[in-house]
Amino acid sequence: MDDLFLSEIRLEKPVPAEDYLAALPVVRHLRHTPLRFGGRVTLLVGENGVGKSTLVEAAAVGMGFNAEGGTRNFSFSTAETHSALYRYLNFVRGPYRPRDGFFLRAESFYNVASYVDAVDDGTLLRSYGGKSLHDQSHGESFLSLVRSRFGGRGFYILDEPEAALSPASQLELLAHIRRLERDGSQLLIATHSPILMTYPGAELLEISVEGVRKADYRDTAHYQLTRRMLENPARMYRLLFEENGE
């Protein structure tokens, strides 16, 4: 698509072999094949440790966002814990600049909410639902942010947004994703949620030790394991407990 804000991520220079980043499956894949985006909504899925969150963090920093989350104008830092992966990558941008953008990172959202409170001049909170994000539950604050702050024609990066959301709230998030997509936005989402993986028309990229492949949500380990668990929990518990010597 010619109007994507980020069309491709390439490995620009080698990651030193002694750096832990070099061993991540997603980095090993990028040594040989660029990561190309084929649609407005891209979902990155895979087991822990394959590099999903590291990659979206690198994409956020490479596109100008604060490493702990927020907009391009957020400049706080509570701890320098983000990786240096963005320094090795080339982010191929499209011909147009996004009008809006946000990096929603579940693990550091508390810090983002605190920063919004700290810099509020009496008008900023209007863009976040009209009251402090700290005065709402974790899930409510997530949805309030997406409802009120994500204005469209933007580039939005979400790292495991389901962490704070009930199944019903995840369904509401899907509706907001569709609104944003129709408004000309691009979204890059790292997720473990089988519900979010069902988003119609999304490009789903599954990262594993074998590399990165396009997948149907029904073929992902997340979906298959969740389905087997819900359909027959007794059998799954027997297998699980037997494997652990019970």
C-alpha positions as CSV (number, residue, x, y, z in Angstrom):
1,M,0.0,0.0,0.0
2,D,1.4,3.4,-1.1
3,D,-0.1,5.4,1.8
4,L,1.3,3.5,4.8
5,F,3.2,5.6,7.2
6,L,5.6,2.7,7.8
7,S,6.0,0.3,5.0
8,E,9.1,-1.7,5.9
9,I,11.6,-2.4,8.6
10,R,15.1,-3.5,7.5
11,L,18.2,-4.5,9.4
12,E,20.6,-1.7,8.5
13,K,23.7,-2.9,10.2
14,P,24.7,-6.2,12.0
15,V,23.8,-6.6,15.6
16,P,27.0,-7.7,17.5
17,A,27.0,-11.4,18.2
18,E,27.6,-10.9,21.9
19,D,24.5,-8.7,22.2
20,Y,21.4,-10.6,23.4
21,L,19.4,-8.9,20.6
22,A,21.3,-11.0,18.1
23,A,19.7,-14.2,19.4
24,L,16.1,-13.0,19.1
25,P,14.2,-14.9,16.4
26,V,12.8,-11.7,14.9
27,V,16.3,-10.2,14.6
28,R,17.7,-13.4,13.0
29,H,14.8,-13.2,10.5
30,L,15.6,-9.6,9.7
31,R,19.2,-10.6,8.8
32,H,17.8,-12.1,5.6
33,T,14.4,-10.7,5.0
34,P,12.9,-7.2,5.6
35,L,9.6,-7.0,7.5
36,R,7.2,-5.5,5.0
37,F,3.7,-4.3,6.0
38,G,0.9,-5.1,3.6
39,G,-2.1,-3.4,5.3
40,R,-3.3,-0.8,7.7
41,V,-3.5,-3.2,10.7
42,T,-0.6,-5.5,11.4
43,L,-0.7,-8.0,14.4
44,L,2.6,-9.5,15.7
45,V,2.0,-12.7,17.6
46,G,4.3,-15.4,19.0
47,E,5.6,-16.9,22.2
48,N,7.4,-14.9,24.9
49,G,11.0,-14.3,24.0
50,V,10.7,-14.1,20.2
51,G,11.1,-10.4,20.1
52,K,7.6,-9.0,19.5
53,S,7.7,-6.3,22.1
54,T,11.3,-5.5,21.4
55,L,10.5,-4.9,17.8
56,V,7.4,-2.7,18.4
57,E,9.5,-0.7,21.0
58,A,12.2,-0.3,18.4
59,A,9.6,0.8,15.8
60,A,8.1,3.3,18.3
61,V,11.5,4.9,19.1
62,G,12.5,4.8,15.4
63,M,9.3,6.6,14.5
64,G,9.9,9.3,17.1
65,F,7.9,8.2,20.0
66,N,8.9,8.1,23.7
67,A,10.3,4.7,24.6
68,E,8.0,4.4,27.6
69,G,4.9,5.4,25.7
70,G,2.9,8.4,24.7
71,T,3.0,10.8,21.8
72,R,6.0,12.2,20.0
73,N,5.9,15.2,22.3
74,F,6.3,13.1,25.5
75,S,9.8,13.4,26.8
76,F,9.9,11.7,30.2
77,S,12.0,8.8,31.3
78,T,11.7,6.8,34.5
79,A,14.3,4.2,33.6
80,E,16.5,3.6,30.6
81,T,15.5,0.1,30.0
82,H,14.6,0.1,26.3
83,S,16.8,-1.9,24.0
84,A,19.2,-0.4,21.4
85,L,17.6,-2.4,18.5
86,Y,16.3,0.7,16.8
87,R,19.9,1.8,16.2
88,Y,20.4,-1.2,13.9
89,L,17.2,-0.8,11.9
90,N,16.1,1.3,9.0
91,F,12.4,2.3,9.0
92,V,11.1,2.8,5.5
93,R,8.4,5.5,5.7
94,G,5.7,6.2,3.3
95,P,5.2,9.5,1.4
96,Y,2.8,11.0,3.9
97,R,3.3,12.0,7.5
98,P,0.7,10.9,10.1
99,R,-1.5,13.6,11.6
100,D,-1.6,11.8,15.0
101,G,0.2,9.0,16.8
102,F,0.6,7.2,20.1
103,F,2.7,4.4,21.6
104,L,0.5,2.5,24.0
105,R,2.7,0.2,26.1
106,A,0.9,-1.8,28.8
107,E,3.9,-2.3,31.1
108,S,4.6,1.4,31.4
109,F,1.2,2.9,31.1
110,Y,1.2,4.0,34.7
111,N,4.2,6.3,33.9
112,V,2.3,7.8,30.9
113,A,-0.7,8.5,33.1
114,S,1.5,10.2,35.7
115,Y,3.2,12.3,33.0
116,V,-0.2,13.5,31.6
117,D,-1.2,14.6,35.1
118,A,2.1,16.4,35.6
119,V,2.0,18.4,32.5
120,D,-1.7,19.1,32.3
121,D,-2.4,22.8,31.8
122,G,-6.1,22.5,32.4
123,T,-6.9,21.5,28.9
124,L,-4.7,18.4,28.2
125,L,-6.9,16.0,30.1
126,R,-9.8,16.8,27.8
127,S,-8.0,14.8,25.2
128,Y,-7.8,11.8,27.6
129,G,-11.5,11.6,28.5
130,G,-11.8,14.6,30.8
131,K,-10.3,13.1,34.0
132,S,-7.0,11.7,35.2
133,L,-6.2,8.3,33.9
134,H,-5.2,7.4,37.4
135,D,-8.8,8.0,38.5
136,Q,-10.1,5.1,36.3
137,S,-9.5,1.4,36.4
138,H,-6.6,0.1,34.4
139,G,-8.9,-1.2,31.6
140,E,-11.1,1.9,31.7
141,S,-8.1,4.2,31.3
142,F,-6.9,2.2,28.3
143,L,-10.2,2.5,26.6
144,S,-10.6,6.1,27.6
145,L,-7.3,6.8,25.9
146,V,-8.2,5.1,22.7
147,R,-11.7,6.6,22.6
148,S,-10.6,10.2,23.3
149,R,-7.0,10.6,22.3
150,F,-6.7,8.5,19.1
151,G,-8.0,10.9,16.6
152,G,-7.5,9.2,13.3
153,R,-5.1,9.5,10.3
154,G,-2.4,8.5,12.7
155,F,0.2,5.9,13.4
156,Y,-0.6,3.9,16.5
157,I,1.6,1.3,18.1
158,L,0.1,-1.0,20.8
159,D,2.1,-3.4,22.9
160,E,-0.1,-6.1,24.4
161,P,-3.1,-3.8,24.9
162,E,-5.2,-6.8,26.1
163,A,-3.2,-6.8,29.4
164,A,-5.7,-4.6,31.1
165,L,-8.9,-5.5,29.1
166,S,-11.7,-7.9,29.7
167,P,-13.0,-9.9,26.8
168,A,-15.9,-7.4,26.4
169,S,-13.4,-4.5,26.5
170,Q,-11.3,-6.2,23.9
171,L,-14.3,-6.3,21.6
172,E,-14.8,-2.5,22.1
173,L,-11.1,-2.1,21.2
174,L,-11.7,-3.9,18.0
175,A,-14.5,-1.4,17.2
176,H,-12.1,1.4,17.8
177,I,-9.4,-0.2,15.6
178,R,-12.0,-0.4,12.8
179,R,-12.8,3.3,13.3
180,L,-9.2,4.3,13.1
181,E,-8.5,2.1,10.1
182,R,-11.4,3.7,8.2
183,D,-10.0,7.1,9.2
184,G,-6.8,6.3,7.3
185,S,-4.7,5.2,10.3
186,Q,-2.1,2.5,10.5
187,L,-1.8,0.3,13.6
188,L,1.0,-2.0,14.6
189,I,0.0,-4.3,17.5
190,A,1.9,-6.9,19.4
191,T,-0.6,-9.3,21.1
192,H,-1.2,-12.6,22.8
193,S,-5.0,-12.2,22.5
194,P,-6.9,-14.7,20.3
195,I,-9.8,-12.2,20.3
196,L,-7.7,-9.4,18.8
197,M,-6.1,-11.9,16.3
198,T,-9.5,-12.4,14.7
199,Y,-9.7,-8.7,13.5
200,P,-11.0,-9.0,9.9
201,G,-8.5,-8.0,7.2
202,A,-5.5,-7.7,9.5
203,E,-2.1,-8.9,8.4
204,L,-1.1,-11.4,11.1
205,L,2.6,-12.1,11.3
206,E,3.6,-15.0,13.6
207,I,7.1,-14.9,14.9
208,S,8.8,-18.1,16.0
209,V,12.3,-19.7,16.1
210,E,11.7,-20.5,12.4
211,G,11.3,-16.9,11.5
212,V,8.3,-14.7,10.6
213,R,5.3,-16.0,8.5
214,K,1.9,-14.7,7.6
215,A,-0.7,-16.8,9.3
216,D,-4.4,-17.2,9.7
217,Y,-5.4,-16.8,13.4
218,R,-6.8,-20.3,13.4
219,D,-3.4,-21.7,12.7
220,T,-1.6,-19.9,15.6
221,A,-0.6,-21.7,18.7
222,H,-2.4,-19.1,20.8
223,Y,-5.8,-19.8,19.2
224,Q,-5.4,-23.6,19.0
225,L,-4.3,-23.9,22.7
226,T,-7.0,-21.6,23.9
227,R,-9.6,-23.4,21.9
228,R,-8.5,-26.8,23.3
229,M,-8.4,-25.5,26.8
230,L,-12.0,-24.0,26.6
231,E,-13.5,-27.0,24.8
232,N,-12.0,-29.6,27.2
233,P,-10.4,-28.2,30.3
234,A,-10.4,-31.5,32.1
235,R,-8.3,-33.2,29.5
236,M,-5.9,-30.2,29.4
237,Y,-5.5,-30.3,33.1
238,R,-4.8,-34.0,33.1
239,L,-2.0,-33.5,30.5
240,L,-0.7,-30.5,32.4
241,F,-0.6,-32.1,35.8
242,E,0.8,-35.4,34.5
243,E,3.7,-33.5,32.8
244,N,4.4,-31.9,36.1
245,G,4.5,-35.2,38.0
246,E,1.1,-35.0,39.7
